[in-house]
């Protein structure tokens, strides 16, 4: 629902810092844990990558599935209240992660973290749109969105620094940030009066989506050990398919669904979602495989690995700006496709150059920079263009659905990589990493093809894009 007119923040700069710090913290946890998996496994006596991958997948599944219904709930209950609730939940769950005594307790608290992140992220964007001065709104949205990109660059480095002492530090870091943001929000962030929504969001649909994605990931990860046609694996496929069917039914019948099925009738929106999902599969496989290769094959520390990974995400904002300029002259499908090809080329360059001896500058860095450049070119272009053809009242939901597709792709990419690496041993064999990079290259090539379905001239997109659409980039 649209908020009633409200006074803007008395100190807009302070409010923007508060909102960005919270989003930075939530986004950081999407990246920071990758470099800590080895330390977590060592501490818990768990060397199986198939088990450790749930520290990543648990967070991503819950975050992606609950992003839309949580956003609608905060629109109904009040964005400031939703922002504070999400912050408190995320911060307390971070403490639980830090105090976890075994792997599955950690995974449970990671899922709770994701619930908090799913609440605070759309609430913070809504507050940017409704409380900051209109004349500075576009710039504020770009700063808000950039905080997530900055987290991508900082996450591996910060994670490496903290893991050198203890992996628990990556979660304890959230406590002072979260507490400061909660207290500052109470004092400086204004409340926005809003109309009550007629219907509560479809949390049953969100739960069904969690079951569908979770059982699919479980089946993919464990099937090599169970047997692909075993009873347990078959049960996973059946439950996943049944939950997905029930989710579609719920979305069709619920007055406030997770996904409005009518959105998929829009060509650009549908192809953008498919492309974003495939790009996310590629990136998740590339990120985790590069980190594991450097840690397990080259025996690098978490700090060395984090520093080595950082240059790739640093390319994202640079090429996002380039993509924005190219989109004024070329169709967005072409720009997105070029980014996908760069992302795939990066993985190919790595697999052709890498060897058993550590040689980061020639073996990893060139390909990893191409991956970052491709991400910057493809993701913001595809996400920002997805909702341009949608009616105004569906644009916010459409943006959240595209971001949900991104999270689902991350889960699938991580799960499939685990299958490729063998699942049972976090070290993997040398040739399995090569297969992982070939897989990433192939999926990126497919994404370049699906990107051509986003065949709308982007000059039109630029004229119709809304601030909330810009923020998704």
Secondary structure, DSSP 8 states (H G I E B T S, - for coil): --B------TTHHHHHHHHHHHHHHHHHHHHTTGGGHHHHHHHHT---HHHHHHHHHHHHHHHHHHHHHHHHHHHHH-HHHHHHHHHHHHHHHHHHHHH-SSHHHHHHHHHHHHHHHHHHHHHHHHHHHHHS-GGGHHHHHHHHHHHHHHHHHHHHHHHHHHHTT-TTHHHHHHHHHHHHHHHHHHHHS----B---SS---HHHHHHHHHHHHHHHHHHHHHHHH-TTSHHHHHHHHHHHHHHHHHHHHHHH-TT-SS-GGGGGSHHHHHHHHHHHHHHHHHHHHHHHHHHIIIIIS---HHHHHHHHHHHHHHHHHHHHHHHHHTTTSBHHHHHHHHHHHHHHHHHHHHHH--SS--HHHHTHHHHHHHHHHHHHHHHHHHHHHTTTS-GGGHHHHHHHHHHHHHHHHHHHHHHHHHHHTSS-SS--HHHHHHHHHHHHHHHHHHHHHHTT--SBHHHHHHH--HHHHHT-
